[in-house]
């Protein structure tokens, strides 16, 4: 499966699967899953787990502001 960024790097996805999100953020899948749950960005569609990309990035920005 090709990621959206491989097709056109200017397109931001709305939702990503765990493997895609982890690859785009260059972190492990487990770390991505934990952060996505912490940011309340996880949705289940049947048995498929997807993450709201915009919500994840907003949560990550707030996380960095708290840390710094």
N, C-alpha and C positions, 0 to 999 in steps of 0.2 A: 504494500500500500504506500503510495507516495504522499508525502506531507504537502500541505498547501504552499509552504515557503519554497519547496523545491520547484514548484510550477511557476510561481510568481512571487518573488521576495517582498513585494510591496503590499501584498494582501495579508491582513491580519485575520486569523480564523475566529469564529464566534465560539466554537466549542472544540475541544481536543480530547483525545483519549490519553491515558496516562503515559504510554510510551512516547507519543508525539510531543506532549508537553514537556516531559523530562528531557527529551532530545533537544528541543528548542531552548530550554533554560539551561542546558548542560549540567544537570544534576541527576542524581539517581532516581529511579522510579519510586522507591519508598519515600524519599524525601519529598518528591513532588506530591505524592498521595497525602502525606501528613500535612503539608502546607495547604493543599487544596481543601482538605477537611477543616483545617483551622480557619481558613478564610471563608468557609461556608459556600464554596463554589462547586460542589459536587452534586451531580444529578444522576439518577439511575433511569435508563430507558430500557425497560425489560431487564435483561441481565447485563446490559452494557453500561459501564460507568463512564461518564463524560464530565469534563470540567469546563465551566464557563471561563473562557480565556480572559475576557475583560475584567471580570470580578477577581480572578486570580492575580492579574497584574496590579490592580488597584490595592489588593491586600498586601502584595509584596512591597509596594511603595510605602504603605503605612508601616509595615514591619521594619523596613530600613530606617524610616524616620524615628521610630521608637528606639531602635538599637543605637543610632548615631547621635 
